[in-house]
Amino acid sequence: MLFGTFFGKIWGVHLVLCLLQLVYWRLPGRRSHTPALALSTLALATMAPVGHVAMFTGIEGGLMVLNQMLHLLCAGAWLGGLFLLIWMSFKPQLVDLKDSMRQFSLIGVPLVGIILISGVINTRLITGQFLPSGSAFATVLAFKAAAVLAMLGFALYNRYQARRVPPAGMRTALIAEALCGVFALGAVAWLGTLAPVPMGAA
């Protein structure tokens, strides 16, 4: 499967990129963040063509892969940024958490917008509906959407309360937002095992 299928070849590249990332951060001395960012971006990008979008071919398939790639990169940046902020909340003597959160919110809003738009496009093209129903795929997709909306709610709370709430309170909200993100990732993994609603289904 690894060498004889399209999925296997792409996934093999993905695993190599993850391994290179791990090795890079174990190198001694100071390291630039640029190679790590490039490796992370490529690792996320290689996940785009191996999901349900692989059902499509030609120009439509290429556009679907690009849309999925954008979805994955923005989701990775959002969730990855959350875990970094949580780490910062335990190091108040090293970083200004409130200032970092204000800076993160500047990119967080467009990230969320792109995630929502690209997610709707994926759902419409894969299932043939904007709001699919009547299948296990649709049910799990609804759970994922609920988790993402909960993340958005916590994100808005964090953005508008950053100046008022002490770091301990911000940490609680950040952890809750990140847990919703982990739940959404679990739903995505589950979706990968389910057949989507057939195109044009009622």
N, C-alpha and C positions, 0 to 999 in steps of 0.2 A: 504493500500500500504506500509506503514512504517514497519509493522511487518509481512506481508504475502508475500513479494517479496524479491528477492535477492538485487535489487536496494535499496529498502526501508531500509533493515537491514544495508547495507554498508553506506548509506547516513545518517542513524541515528547515527552510530559510528562517521562519519565525523563531524556531528553537535555537538556531545558531545565533541570531541577533540577541536573544535573551541571555544566552551564555556569554557572549561578548560583553554585554552590559554588566553582568555579574563580575566577570574578570576585571573589567576596567575599574570598577569601584574598589577592587581589592589591591590595586597597584599601590605601591608605597609613594609617599610624597604628595605634593599638591597636584590637583588635576583640574583641567578646564571642564566646565559644565557643558560646553558645546558638543563634544563627541557623545556624551551621555544623552543629551537631548535629541541628537540625530538618531542614535540607536533606539531610543524609546519611541520616537516618531515612526521609524521604519517597522519596529516590532508591532505597533498598533496597526499600521497600514497593511501589514501582511495578513491581518485577520479579516480584512474587508472582503476578499473574494472567495472565502471558503465557507460562508454561511448560506442562508437561503437565497442570497442574490446570485449564487452560482446557477440557479435555474434559468437565468436570462443569458442570452448570447447577443453577439453583434453590438451595434451602437447602444441599444437599450441596456445590454448587460454592462458595457463600459461605464455608462452614466450611473447605473445602479451601484457599481463598485466605488465610483468616485463619491457618490452620496453617502454610502456606508462608511467610507474612509473618513469623510468629514465628520460624520456622526461619532465614530470611534475616537478620533483625535480630540474632539471637543469634550466628550465624556471623560476621556482619560485625563485631560488637563483639569477639568472641574474636580473630579474625585481625587486625583493626585494632589491638587492644591489644598483640598480639605485636610488630607492626612498631614501635609506639611504644616498647615495652620494649627492642627491639634498638637503636633510636636512642639511648635513654637509656644503654645499655651503653657507647656510645662517648663519653659525656659524664659520666664519673664525678665530675668536679669541679663539675658543676652539679646533679646529682640523686643521691639515695640509691637505687641500683638494687634492693638487697635489700628495702628498705622498700616500694618501689613494687611489687615482685613479690608481697610478702605482701598488699598491698592488692588487687592484681589477682586474686590467688587467691580472695579472698572473693567476688568476683562470677564468677570463672572457673568454679567448680564448678557453680553453678546454671545458668550459660550452657551448659555441656557437657551437663548433664542435659536441658535443654529441647531442645537440638539433637538429641540421641539419640532422645528420645521423639517429637518432631515428625517426625524423619526416618523412624522406623519407621511412623508413621501414614501419611505420604506414600507409602511403599513399599507398604504393605498396600492402600491405596485405589486407587493407580494401577495396580498389577500384579495385585491380587487375592491376593497371597501375602505372607507376612512374609519369606520367603527365596526369592525367585524364582531360577529357573535355566533353562538351556537356550536362552538367547538372548544376543545381543550386548549388549542393554540390561542384562541381569542380570550379565554379566561386568564391564562398566564400573562398574556399581553396586557390585560386590564390591571393585573397586580403590579406589573412593571410600571405602567403609566401612573398608578396611584403612588408608588414609591418615588418616582421622579417628581410628581407634583408636591409630595411631602418634602422632598429635598428643596424644591423651589420655595416652599413656605418658610422653611428654616433659614434658607439663604436670605430671604427678604427680612426676616427677623434679625439675623446677624448684621445685615447691612445698616438697618435703621437704629439698632440698639448698640452699635459698636462704641459710641461715645458715652453711653450711660451705664452699661453693664460692666462690672469688674471682670478681669480675665477668667476667674473661676466660672462665672455664669456663662461667659462666651464659650468656654471649653465644653460645657454641657450641651449647648446648642449645636456646636460643631460636631461633637461625637454623635448626637442624634441624627444630624444631617448625613454624616458619613455612614452610619448604620443603615439608613434608608438607601444609600448608594450601594452598599454591599448586598442588600436585599434585591435591589434592581439588577445587579450583576448575576445573582443567583437565578432570578427569573429569566434573564437572557440565556444563561446556560441551559435552563430547562426548555426554553423555546427552541434551542438548537436540536432537541431530541424529538420535536413534534412536527407533524406535517401541517403547513399553513392551510387556511381555508382556500379551497379551489378558486381560481380566478373566475369572477363573474358570479360567485355563489350569492344567494339571497340571504 
